[in-house]
Amino acid sequence: MGADLPQADKQKTGRDAHSKPQESVWDTIKVVIQALLIAFVIRTFLFQPFNIPSGSMIPTLLVGDYLFVSKLSYGYGPYSFNFGLNVFGVDLFKFGPMPFTGRHIFAAMPKRGDVVVFKLPTDNETDYIKRVIGLPGDTIQMRDGTLYINDKAVKRVRIADSFDPADTGVRFPVKQYRETLPNGVSYVTWDLSDHSPGDNTGVFHVPPNHFFMMGDNRDNSTDSRFDVGYVPYENLIGKADILFFSHRPDAQWWEVWRWPFVIRWGRIFKLID
């Protein structure tokens, strides 16, 4: 039989055995806190996740797309730091608009053709995502479905029709056009109808420090041609950079058992044009 441990060693061994589970729990808590803090900093200052709830940006963005928006693209403005963390219906963090106007930190102007998330000017609460078409000082007009910038027609080339009801919900072939802006940015637009209200408009004069936004789904987009109006520079949240997840609209992201069939694998980590 082995010799008994001295009493002091027995007490020390008992304390060590008792403290190890406590240390393990505390280590786990610290890791969780650190991870939350890192996520908070990234979410607040660098990248913000958004999901696409409507078809106004089809075919560039589809319902069920999840994307990251870079807050550094245009600098920080009054709506850059809106942040909420909803847990069981309780908003643990909620920051409203910052108490300043304009953009003062890392300010940069959007480029024509950028896909941008912004606060709706009419309520400063709702998030919209559209493409920057008109810059300050531009004139914008639609004539028979063709976009005119500063009285010059934007290049528009017909390409193959789209027909994908599972992804878009539209059950008839849709005409598609590749549009190329004056700065060379190129993307595909949808044309659902030859006689939609947005195909012929008056001339829009974009004011200083404002932008003219349009959806790529030209006949199914509430944008600057209609109620959205001109979007102030300070309402911009950031530039849509990359898709990190995408699923068909007839499924939810948490339905893991359906992932092999409803996830759009080819869109994951796709850069946004």
Residue pairs with C-beta under 8 A, 6 or more apart in sequence:
5 13
40 83
40 85
40 93
43 49
43 83
44 81
44 83
45 71
45 81
46 70
46 71
46 72
47 68
47 69
47 70
47 71
47 241
48 68
48 69
48 71
48 117
48 237
48 238
49 66
49 67
49 68
49 69
49 244
50 66
50 67
50 68
50 69
50 117
50 127
50 129
50 240
51 64
51 65
51 66
51 67
52 61
52 62
52 63
52 64
52 65
52 66
52 67
52 129
53 63
54 63
55 62
55 63
55 168
55 169
55 217
55 220
56 129
56 130
56 215
56 216
56 217
56 220
56 221
56 222
56 223
57 115
57 129
57 130
57 131
57 215
57 216
57 217
57 221
58 168
58 190
58 216
58 217
58 220
59 162
59 168
59 176
59 188
59 190
59 216
59 217
60 115
60 131
60 187
60 188
60 216
60 272
60 273
61 67
61 115
61 129
61 216
61 240
61 272
62 167
62 168
62 246
62 249
62 264
62 267
63 168
63 169
63 249
64 246
64 247
64 248
64 249
64 251
64 264
65 243
65 245
65 246
65 267
66 243
66 244
66 245
66 246
66 253
67 240
67 241
67 242
67 243
67 244
67 272
68 240
68 241
68 242
68 244
69 117
69 237
69 238
69 239
69 240
69 241
70 238
70 239
70 241
71 80
71 237
71 238
72 106
72 238
73 108
73 110
73 114
73 238
73 239
73 241
74 103
74 107
74 108
74 109
74 110
74 233
74 236
74 238
74 239
75 103
75 104
75 105
75 106
75 107
75 108
76 98
76 103
76 104
76 105
76 106
77 98
77 102
77 103
77 233
77 234
77 235
77 236
77 237
78 97
78 98
78 99
78 100
78 101
78 234
79 97
79 98
79 118
79 119
79 124
79 234
79 235
79 236
79 237
80 98
80 237
80 238
81 95
81 98
82 95
82 96
82 97
82 237
83 93
83 94
83 95
84 91
84 93
84 94
85 91
85 92
85 93
86 92
97 124
101 234
102 233
102 234
103 233
103 234
103 236
109 135
109 233
110 116
110 132
110 135
110 211
110 236
110 239
111 132
111 183
111 185
112 132
112 133
112 134
112 135
112 181
112 182
112 183
112 185
113 131
113 132
113 133
113 181
113 183
113 185
113 187
114 131
114 132
114 239
115 129
115 130
115 131
115 132
115 239
115 240
115 272
115 273
116 129
116 130
116 131
116 132
116 211
116 213
116 236
116 237
116 238
116 239
116 240
117 127
117 128
117 129
117 236
117 237
117 238
117 239
117 240
118 127
118 128
118 129
118 130
118 213
118 231
118 235
118 236
118 237
119 125
119 126
119 127
119 128
119 235
119 237
120 126
120 127
120 128
120 228
120 235
121 228
121 229
121 230
121 231
121 232
121 235
122 227
122 228
122 229
124 235
127 237
128 213
128 228
129 240
130 213
130 214
130 215
130 221
130 223
130 224
130 228
131 187
131 213
131 214
131 215
131 216
132 211
132 212
132 213
133 140
133 147
133 149
133 181
133 212
133 213
133 214
133 224
134 140
134 149
134 204
134 206
134 211
134 212
134 224
135 206
135 211
135 212
136 206
136 207
136 208
136 209
136 210
136 211
137 206
137 208
138 149
138 150
138 205
138 206
138 212
139 148
139 149
139 150
139 151
139 203
139 204
139 205
139 206
140 147
140 148
140 149
140 203
140 204
140 206
140 212
140 224
141 147
141 148
141 151
141 201
141 202
141 203
141 204
142 148
142 198
142 199
142 200
142 201
142 225
143 153
143 200
144 199
144 200
145 191
145 194
145 199
145 218
146 153
146 154
146 156
147 153
147 154
147 156
147 179
147 214
148 154
149 181
149 182
152 182
154 179
154 180
154 181
154 182
155 179
155 180
156 177
156 178
156 179
156 180
156 189
157 177
157 178
157 180
158 175
158 176
158 177
159 176
159 177
159 178
159 188
160 176
161 173
161 174
161 175
161 176
162 168
162 170
162 173
162 174
162 176
162 190
163 170
163 172
163 173
163 174
164 170
165 171
166 248
166 250
167 248
167 249
167 264
168 174
169 249
170 192
174 190
174 191
174 192
175 190
175 191
175 192
176 188
176 189
176 190
176 191
177 188
177 189
177 191
178 186
178 187
178 188
178 189
179 186
179 187
179 188
179 189
180 186
185 273
186 273
187 216
187 273
188 216
189 216
189 217
189 218
190 216
190 217
190 218
190 219
190 220
191 218
191 219
192 217
192 218
192 219
192 220
193 199
193 219
196 218
196 219
197 226
198 218
198 219
198 221
198 225
198 226
199 218
199 219
201 225
204 212
204 224
204 225
204 230
206 212
206 230
207 230
209 232
209 233
209 234
210 230
210 231
210 232
210 233
211 224
211 230
211 231
211 233
211 236
212 224
212 230
212 231
213 223
213 224
213 228
213 231
214 221
214 223
214 224
214 225
215 221
215 222
215 223
222 228
224 230
224 231
240 272
241 271
241 272
242 269
242 270
242 271
242 272
243 267
243 268
243 269
243 270
243 271
243 272
244 268
244 269
245 253
245 263
245 268
246 263
246 264
246 267
246 268
247 253
247 259
247 262
247 263
247 264
248 262
248 264
250 262
251 258
251 262
255 262
